[in-house]
Amino acid sequence: MPERRRRAVIAGGGIGGLTAALALHRRGWHVTVCERADGPSAVGAGIVLAPNALRAFDAIGFDATRDGGGAVPAAMGLRRPSGAWLSRADTATMTVRYGGPPLAVHRGDLAAALTAVLPADALRYGAAVTEVTGADGDRPVVRTSRGEFAADVVIAADGIHSPLRRRYFPGHRGLRYSGETAWRTVLPSGGAVTEAAETWGRGRRFGAVPLADGRTYLYATAVVPAGYRPGDVRTELLRHHGTWHDPIPALLERVDPAAVLQHDLYDLAGPLPRLHHGRVAWIGDAAHAMTPNLGQGGCQAVEDAVVLAHLLDALPAPAALAAYTRARLARTDALRVRSRRAGRIAALTHPVAVAARDLALRATPARAARRALDDLFDGFTLPGGPAPHPA
């Protein structure tokens, strides 16, 4: 009698959930991804896949450039509203140090590419997970709005507001508002942005990143009360950033307000006590929601997914999930804290504090700045795998 295929049910069809599905599928698992949305969204934003995320994708044989293009920014850095550079690094140097440059792609394109290499019936849209029963037994059952699914393992990739996190960690402090809101959009091809730059003002930021397919990803932040929603998005963005250096004003004039996403920025108020419970494991924002200040939220979701699949392939499920917590909790929480601290510095509003911040950034030696990235870009390894890239 052939051995029964192990089954994983994944709550959430974002980048982390789809990566987990692919990683397990390629190890022979039967995977079902339950996504609450009725279908893929045409509106979306960019994601910068740092070298650590690209290494994780390599570990499962997924080429993130296959459908989205392979162009990379010529350089990355921070600027003042005047246009003066506070720090700047060319991607050629990063390639030498980390084995490859960051790659910026549209989230929708990345999700579509991951979906395309999954079995046709793996992704179930309109299937919000309502309950998991039997998580402490051998065969938990996932109840959704489209029926029930039995599983050997349940992976909670259900986002920053994770209902499964609230269900299994009811005493956790939950989310914390960072004090900033963020707007994000993608402009069609035709711009002149060749470098990935973030500009820091007083309590405001603006970023422009060329995507691998020729489009441009824009994002902006402002220190505002939670829930603040302007009536006219383009006017609001021009009010905050319209007098800043070129090409920011011209980019803002091209913004389609209907294609702008706005989200207040939250992170977890503290770490979860563990990243698993019984046969349920948490990945991505559901596990360790962090502010986007390091550009590592999506990257850590990819790392989570690949590490979890690797361990599930090597160990029985209960031992694998416990090993997953040991492998991932310290790294992800350290990055959550580091991202929060970086956001506090970036969001400074007092003129004296901002001047001191900018002076410190300009005075930081390039060698020290590169070493600060090593934890991020060299931090991915599979348990029992090779050591990180040498500094």
C-alpha positions as CSV (number, residue, x, y, z in Angstrom):
1,M,0.0,0.0,0.0
2,P,1.5,3.4,-1.0
3,E,2.3,5.8,1.9
4,R,-0.3,8.4,2.5
5,R,0.7,11.9,1.4
6,R,1.1,14.3,4.2
7,R,-1.3,17.3,4.1
8,A,-0.8,20.9,5.0
9,V,-3.6,23.5,5.1
10,I,-2.4,27.1,4.9
11,A,-4.5,29.9,6.1
12,G,-3.7,32.9,3.9
13,G,-2.6,33.2,0.3
14,G,-0.1,36.0,0.6
15,I,3.6,35.7,-0.2
16,G,4.4,33.7,2.9
17,G,1.5,31.3,2.5
18,L,2.2,30.7,-1.2
19,T,5.9,30.2,-0.5
20,A,5.1,27.7,2.2
21,A,2.8,25.9,-0.1
22,L,5.4,25.6,-2.9
23,A,8.2,24.5,-0.5
24,L,6.0,21.7,0.9
25,H,4.6,20.8,-2.5
26,R,8.1,20.2,-3.8
27,R,8.7,17.9,-0.9
28,G,5.7,15.8,-1.8
29,W,3.1,17.3,0.5
30,H,-0.5,17.8,-0.5
31,V,-1.2,21.5,0.0
32,T,-4.3,23.5,0.3
33,V,-4.1,27.3,0.6
34,C,-7.3,28.9,2.0
35,E,-7.5,32.6,1.0
36,R,-10.3,34.8,2.3
37,A,-10.3,37.1,-0.8
38,D,-12.5,36.2,-3.7
39,G,-9.6,36.4,-6.1
40,P,-6.2,37.9,-6.8
41,S,-6.2,41.7,-6.5
42,A,-5.3,44.0,-9.4
43,V,-4.3,46.7,-7.0
44,G,-1.0,46.2,-5.2
45,A,2.4,47.5,-4.3
46,G,6.0,46.5,-4.7
47,I,8.2,44.3,-2.6
48,V,11.9,44.4,-2.4
49,L,13.3,40.9,-2.2
50,A,16.6,41.3,-0.4
51,P,19.4,38.8,-0.9
52,N,18.3,36.7,2.1
53,A,14.8,36.2,0.6
54,L,16.3,35.4,-2.8
55,R,18.6,32.7,-1.2
56,A,15.5,31.2,0.5
57,F,13.7,31.0,-2.9
58,D,16.8,29.4,-4.4
59,A,16.7,26.8,-1.7
60,I,13.3,25.6,-3.0
61,G,14.2,26.0,-6.7
62,F,12.0,29.1,-7.3
63,D,13.2,31.8,-9.7
64,A,11.7,35.1,-8.6
65,T,12.9,36.8,-11.9
66,R,11.3,34.2,-14.2
67,D,8.1,36.2,-14.9
68,G,8.8,39.6,-13.3
69,G,12.0,40.6,-15.0
70,G,15.5,40.8,-13.6
71,A,16.4,44.5,-13.8
72,V,17.8,45.9,-10.5
73,P,18.4,49.5,-9.2
74,A,21.8,50.9,-10.0
75,A,22.1,52.1,-6.3
76,M,20.2,52.4,-3.1
77,G,20.3,55.0,-0.4
78,L,18.9,57.8,1.7
79,R,18.4,61.4,0.8
80,R,17.3,64.7,2.3
81,P,14.3,66.7,0.9
82,S,16.9,68.9,-0.9
83,G,18.2,65.9,-2.7
84,A,21.5,65.6,-0.9
85,W,22.6,62.1,-0.2
86,L,22.8,60.9,3.4
87,S,24.0,57.5,2.4
88,R,24.3,55.6,-0.8
89,A,25.5,52.2,-1.9
90,D,25.8,50.8,-5.5
91,T,24.3,47.5,-6.1
92,A,27.4,46.1,-7.7
93,T,29.1,46.3,-4.3
94,M,26.2,44.6,-2.7
95,T,26.3,41.8,-5.3
96,V,30.0,41.1,-4.5
97,R,29.3,41.1,-0.7
98,Y,26.0,39.1,-0.7
99,G,26.1,37.1,-3.9
100,G,23.4,39.1,-5.6
101,P,21.5,42.4,-5.4
102,P,18.1,43.1,-4.1
103,L,15.3,42.6,-6.6
104,A,12.1,44.8,-6.5
105,V,9.0,43.3,-8.0
106,H,5.2,43.8,-7.9
107,R,3.6,41.8,-5.2
108,G,0.8,40.7,-7.5
109,D,3.3,39.4,-10.1
110,L,5.3,37.5,-7.4
111,A,2.0,36.0,-6.1
112,A,1.0,35.0,-9.6
113,A,4.4,33.4,-10.3
114,L,4.2,31.3,-7.1
115,T,0.6,30.3,-7.8
116,A,1.6,29.2,-11.3
117,V,3.9,26.5,-10.1
118,L,1.4,25.1,-7.6
119,P,-1.2,22.4,-8.4
120,A,-4.2,23.9,-10.1
121,D,-6.5,23.1,-7.1
122,A,-4.1,24.2,-4.4
123,L,-5.4,27.7,-4.0
124,R,-9.0,28.1,-2.7
125,Y,-10.3,31.7,-2.9
126,G,-13.2,32.9,-0.9
127,A,-12.3,30.4,1.8
128,A,-11.8,32.3,5.0
129,V,-10.6,30.1,7.9
130,T,-13.1,30.3,10.7
131,E,-11.8,27.7,13.1
132,V,-9.1,25.0,13.6
133,T,-10.1,22.0,15.8
134,G,-8.0,19.2,17.1
135,A,-4.7,21.3,16.9
136,D,-3.3,19.2,19.8
137,G,-4.1,15.9,18.1
138,D,-2.7,14.0,15.1
139,R,-5.2,15.4,12.5
140,P,-6.4,18.9,13.0
141,V,-9.4,20.0,10.9
142,V,-9.6,23.5,9.3
143,R,-13.1,24.9,9.0
144,T,-13.6,27.5,6.3
145,S,-16.5,29.3,4.5
146,R,-16.0,26.7,1.7
147,G,-15.9,23.5,3.8
148,E,-13.6,21.5,6.0
149,F,-10.0,20.3,5.4
150,A,-8.2,17.7,7.4
151,A,-4.4,18.3,7.8
152,D,-1.3,16.9,9.4
153,V,-0.1,20.5,9.8
154,V,-1.8,23.9,9.7
155,I,0.2,27.0,8.8
156,A,-1.2,30.3,9.9
157,A,-0.2,32.9,7.3
158,D,-3.3,34.9,7.9
159,G,-1.6,38.3,8.2
160,I,-1.0,41.1,10.7
161,H,-4.5,40.8,12.2
162,S,-4.3,37.0,12.4
163,P,-7.5,35.5,13.9
164,L,-5.6,32.3,14.6
165,R,-2.9,34.2,16.6
166,R,-5.6,35.8,18.7
167,R,-7.3,32.4,19.2
168,Y,-4.3,30.6,20.4
169,F,-2.5,33.4,22.2
170,P,-5.3,35.3,23.9
171,G,-3.1,36.8,26.5
172,H,-0.7,38.4,24.0
173,R,-0.7,42.2,23.9
174,G,-1.5,42.3,20.2
175,L,-0.6,45.1,17.9
176,R,1.0,48.5,18.5
177,Y,0.5,51.6,16.3
178,S,3.8,53.1,15.2
179,G,2.5,56.6,14.8
180,E,2.8,56.6,11.0
181,T,0.5,55.9,8.1
182,A,1.8,54.8,4.7
183,W,0.6,55.3,1.2
184,R,1.8,52.9,-1.6
185,T,1.2,52.6,-5.3
186,V,2.9,51.5,-8.5
187,L,3.3,53.8,-11.6
188,P,3.3,52.4,-15.1
189,S,6.6,52.2,-17.1
190,G,8.0,55.5,-18.5
191,G,9.6,57.1,-15.5
192,A,13.3,58.0,-15.1
193,V,13.8,56.3,-11.7
194,T,16.9,54.1,-11.9
195,E,18.0,54.2,-8.2
196,A,16.1,53.1,-5.1
197,A,16.0,56.1,-2.9
198,E,14.2,56.9,0.3
199,T,14.0,60.6,1.3
200,W,13.7,61.6,5.0
201,G,12.2,64.8,6.2
202,R,10.6,65.8,9.5
203,G,8.1,63.1,10.3
204,R,7.7,62.3,6.6
205,R,9.3,59.9,4.2
206,F,9.1,59.2,0.5
207,G,10.5,56.3,-1.4
208,A,10.8,55.4,-5.1
209,V,12.0,52.0,-6.3
210,P,12.3,50.9,-9.9
211,L,10.7,47.5,-10.3
212,A,12.3,44.7,-12.3
213,D,9.7,45.0,-15.1
214,G,10.2,48.8,-15.6
215,R,7.4,50.1,-13.5
216,T,8.1,52.3,-10.4
217,Y,7.0,51.5,-6.8
218,L,6.2,54.6,-4.7
219,Y,5.6,54.8,-1.0
220,A,5.3,57.7,1.4
221,T,4.7,58.0,5.2
222,A,3.6,60.7,7.6
223,V,3.2,61.0,11.4
224,V,-0.5,61.2,11.9
225,P,-3.2,59.8,14.3
226,A,-4.3,56.3,13.6
227,G,-7.2,56.2,11.3
228,Y,-6.4,59.4,9.5
229,R,-7.7,59.3,5.9
230,P,-7.5,62.4,3.7
231,G,-10.3,63.1,1.2
232,D,-7.9,63.8,-1.7
233,V,-4.9,61.5,-1.7
234,R,-2.8,63.2,-4.4
235,T,-3.3,66.6,-2.8
236,E,-2.3,65.1,0.6
237,L,0.9,63.6,-0.9
238,L,1.8,66.8,-2.7
239,R,1.2,68.7,0.6
240,H,3.7,66.5,2.4
241,H,6.3,65.9,-0.4
242,G,5.5,68.2,-3.4
243,T,8.4,70.6,-2.7
244,W,11.0,67.9,-2.3
245,H,13.8,67.2,-4.8
246,D,13.2,65.9,-8.3
247,P,11.7,63.7,-9.5
248,I,9.3,63.5,-6.5
249,P,6.9,66.2,-7.6
250,A,6.6,64.8,-11.2
251,L,6.1,61.3,-9.8
252,L,3.3,62.5,-7.5
253,E,1.6,64.2,-10.4
254,R,1.3,60.8,-12.2
255,V,-0.3,59.1,-9.2
256,D,-3.8,57.6,-9.8
257,P,-5.6,58.1,-6.4
258,A,-7.7,55.0,-7.1
259,A,-4.6,52.9,-7.2
260,V,-3.2,54.1,-3.9
261,L,-3.2,51.8,-0.8
262,Q,-3.1,53.4,2.6
263,H,-2.4,51.5,5.8
264,D,-1.5,52.6,9.2
265,L,1.8,51.0,10.3
266,Y,1.5,48.5,13.2
267,D,3.8,45.9,14.6
268,L,3.5,43.3,17.4
269,A,3.7,44.9,20.8
270,G,6.0,42.0,21.9
271,P,7.1,38.6,20.7
272,L,4.9,35.6,20.8
273,P,5.9,33.0,23.4
274,R,6.5,30.6,20.6
275,L,5.7,30.3,16.9
276,H,3.7,27.0,17.1
277,H,0.9,25.4,19.1
278,G,0.3,21.7,18.7
279,R,0.2,21.2,14.9
280,V,-0.3,24.9,14.0
281,A,2.7,27.1,13.0
282,W,2.7,30.8,12.4
283,I,4.6,32.5,9.7
284,G,5.1,36.1,8.4
285,D,3.1,39.0,9.8
286,A,0.9,36.5,11.7
287,A,4.0,35.4,13.6
288,H,6.1,38.6,14.0
289,A,4.4,41.6,12.4
290,M,7.1,44.3,12.0
291,T,7.1,47.8,10.6
292,P,8.5,48.1,7.0
293,N,11.6,50.2,8.0
294,L,14.1,47.4,7.2
295,G,12.2,46.1,4.2
296,Q,12.2,42.7,5.8
297,G,8.5,41.9,6.5
298,G,8.0,39.9,3.3
299,C,11.5,38.6,3.3
300,Q,11.1,37.1,6.7
301,A,7.9,35.5,5.7
302,V,9.7,33.8,2.8
303,E,12.5,32.7,5.2
304,D,9.9,31.3,7.7
305,A,8.2,29.3,5.0
306,V,11.3,27.7,3.6
307,V,12.8,26.9,7.0
308,L,9.4,25.4,8.2
309,A,9.1,23.2,5.1
310,H,12.7,22.1,5.5
311,L,12.1,21.0,9.1
312,L,8.8,19.3,8.3
313,D,10.6,17.3,5.6
314,A,13.3,16.1,8.2
315,L,11.3,15.6,11.4
316,P,7.9,14.4,12.6
317,A,5.5,17.2,12.8
318,P,5.5,18.0,16.5
319,A,9.3,18.0,16.7
320,A,9.6,20.0,13.4
321,L,7.3,22.7,14.7
322,A,9.2,23.0,18.0
323,A,12.5,23.2,16.0
324,Y,10.9,25.9,13.8
325,T,10.3,28.0,16.9
326,R,13.9,27.5,18.0
327,A,15.2,28.4,14.5
328,R,13.1,31.5,13.9
329,L,11.8,33.2,17.0
330,A,15.0,35.0,18.1
331,R,15.9,36.2,14.6
332,T,12.5,37.5,13.7
333,D,12.0,39.2,17.0
334,A,15.4,40.9,16.8
335,L,14.4,42.3,13.4
336,R,11.0,43.4,14.7
337,V,12.7,45.4,17.5
338,R,15.4,46.8,15.2
339,S,12.7,47.9,12.6
340,R,10.8,49.7,15.4
341,R,13.9,51.5,16.5
342,A,14.7,52.5,12.9
343,G,11.2,53.8,12.4
344,R,11.5,56.0,15.5
345,I,14.7,57.6,14.1
346,A,13.2,58.0,10.6
347,A,10.0,59.6,12.0
348,L,11.7,62.3,14.2
349,T,10.0,65.7,13.9
350,H,12.0,68.1,16.0
351,P,14.4,70.2,13.8
352,V,17.4,69.7,16.2
353,A,16.8,66.0,16.4
354,V,16.4,65.7,12.6
355,A,19.6,67.7,12.0
356,A,21.5,65.4,14.5
357,R,20.1,62.3,12.8
358,D,21.1,63.5,9.3
359,L,24.6,64.4,10.5
360,A,25.0,61.0,12.1
361,L,23.9,59.2,8.9
362,R,26.3,61.2,6.8
363,A,29.2,60.5,9.2
364,T,28.6,56.8,9.3
365,P,31.5,55.0,7.4
366,A,30.5,53.0,4.4
367,R,32.1,49.9,6.0
368,A,30.0,50.2,9.1
369,A,26.8,50.7,7.0
370,R,27.6,47.5,5.1
371,R,28.1,45.5,8.2
372,A,24.8,46.8,9.5
373,L,23.2,44.9,6.6
374,D,25.0,41.7,7.2
375,D,22.5,40.4,9.8
376,L,19.7,41.0,7.3
377,F,21.2,39.8,4.0
378,D,23.5,37.0,5.4
379,G,21.1,35.8,8.1
380,F,19.2,33.1,6.2
381,T,20.4,29.5,6.6
382,L,18.6,26.3,6.8
383,P,19.0,24.5,10.1
384,G,21.9,22.2,9.7
385,G,22.9,24.0,6.6
386,P,26.0,26.0,5.6
387,A,27.2,29.0,7.7
388,P,26.3,32.5,6.5
389,H,28.3,34.3,3.9
390,P,31.5,35.6,5.6
391,A,31.6,39.3,6.5
